[in-house]
Amino acid sequence: MVYTLTVHMYAKDDPDAIERLRLKLIEAARIYRKDKETVDWFVMQDVHDPRAFTVVERFEQESSQKYHLENPYWKTFDPYVIPLLAKPMDLRRHEELDTSKDVVVPQ
């Protein structure tokens, strides 16, 4: 099954920080989705709170992160992004559930 990371980021209360974070995430998605064994790399901005961003990183398997971490761009990401944040990133790791087969839900 697909290994997924979700990362929630909250920008400082500063229009420049919000815009810089937004642009950096777009740039990162365009680079990272080309990494070997990366299924996709989505970036989103909350429709009600422009300071709130979510990244969904989908990999073929957990070990696929190796290619992501070996990408030279990765070394530039945190040093640029962290100063723009109001609080630490909230990173969660998931194994996507297999929804391809019928299931019986207990009554």
VENNOR-V196002 format. One record per helix or strand of 2 or more residues. SS is the DSSP state (helix for helix, strand for strand). FROM is the first residue (numbers start at 1). LEN is the number of residues. Records with the same first field share a line. If there is no record, write none. Layout:
SS: FROM-LEN / FROM-LEN
This chain:
strand: 3-9 / 38-8 / 52-8 / 90-6
helix: 15-18 / 62-9 / 74-11
